[in-house]
Amino acid sequence: MPILLFLIDTSASMNQRAYLGTSYLDIAKGAVEIFMKLRARDPASRGDRYMLVTFDEPPYCIKAGWKENHATFMNELKNLQASGLTTLGQALRSSFDLLNLNRLVSGIDNYGQVTNLFIVFCLLYFCGFLNYSW
């Protein structure tokens, strides 16, 4: 039962407009929506759980936890607004803390158990990468 965590930059810089006038935040939201639709087509996705985390200060950064249903996740995604600072380090830390908390709650990696490997997808989209030339 994989957990798919989406970390989205909601800093004020995400209000910038792309070529066709769409904000960077709207592009990020659209990417998550497309991913969710494509993932739903796969029969293996029935056990998927989703988390939505933003660049807000903890605990306000958690918009939808792993216990939330799909409708709540999508509603929170649509209601995201860009404001505040780009706190990438703090956002990543909060995301991994949440994933580790889930591992403790679910019994993964507890004493005496073999490590269960599972895939964690973390979608990180923030405008800082858009300005870099690789």
N, C-alpha and C positions, 0 to 999 in steps of 0.2 A: 504494500500500500504506500506508494510514493507520495511525498509532500512536495508540491510545486510552489515555491516561494517567488513572488514577484516583488522586487524592490524597485520602486519608481521614484525618481527625483521629482519632488514637488516644490523645489526652490523657485524663487521669483524668476530666475533666468529661464525657466521652462515656459514662460509666457512669450518668448521670442517666436517670431513667425518664420516658417520655412518658405520655400519658393512659391507655393500656391496659396499662402496665407494661413495655413493651418499651424497652430501652435505646437511646439515640441511636446508639450504634455498631451495634447490630443493625438499626436502621432504615437506616443508611448501607449496610451490607452487603447488605440486601435490595434497596435501590435499584440497586446495582451488578449483582446477580444478575438482576433483572428486565430491566435494560438489556441485559445480555449475551444473555439468552434472546430478546428482541425483535430484537436486532441479528443473531443467528444465522439468523433467518428470511429475511434479505435476501441474495440471491445475491451481491451486491457485497461482502459481508463476508468472503469466502473469504481474502482477502489481509490481513485485519486482524491487527495485532499489539497485544498488550495489556501495559500496565505497571501495577504496583500500588506506590504510594509512600505512606508514612505520615509522621506527625509525629515519628518517632524520630530520633535523631542519625544523621548520615551516618557510615558507609555502611550502617548498619542499617535505614535508612528504605526501602531498596529491597527489597521483598518478592518481586516478580516482575518481571524485566526483559523487554525485547522479544524475547529469544531463548527465553524459557520457553514451554512449551506451555500449552494451555487448562486441562488438569487441574491443573498446578502452580499456575497463577493462582488457580483456584477453591479449591484446598486452602489456599493462603496467605490468601486472603480469609476463609475460614471460621475460620482460626486466629488472626485479629487479636484482640488484647485491649487494653483501654483502661488506660493508665497513663502517668505522666509529665506533662510540661508542654505547653501549647499554644504551639508555636513556628511560627506561620504563616509568617513571613518566611523562615525557614530552610527550611521545607518547600517553599515555592514556588520558592526559589532552587535547591534540589536537583532539583526536578522539571524546571525549565527547563534546568538544566545537563545533565541526562540526555537531554532532547530535543535539545539542541545537540550533544551527543556523538554521538547517532545520526545527525544531519545530517552530521557530519564523516566518520563511518564509511561512510555510504551514498554520499558524494560530492555531496550536495546543497549548493549554494552554494559550491563550491570555485572557486578562481580560474579565470576564463575560461569559466565555465558560467553559463547563464541561471538565474535563481532559479526553482526549482520550488516552486510553492505547493501546499500540502497542508493538509488540515484536521486540527487537533489538538483533540480533546475532552478537557477537563480537568474532571472532576467533583470539586468541592470541597464537602464537607459537614462543617461543624463547628458545634458548638453555639453559638458566639458569634453567628451569624446568627439563631438561633432566638429570641434575646432582644431583638433590635432591632425597633422598630416603624417601618416605612417609611412 
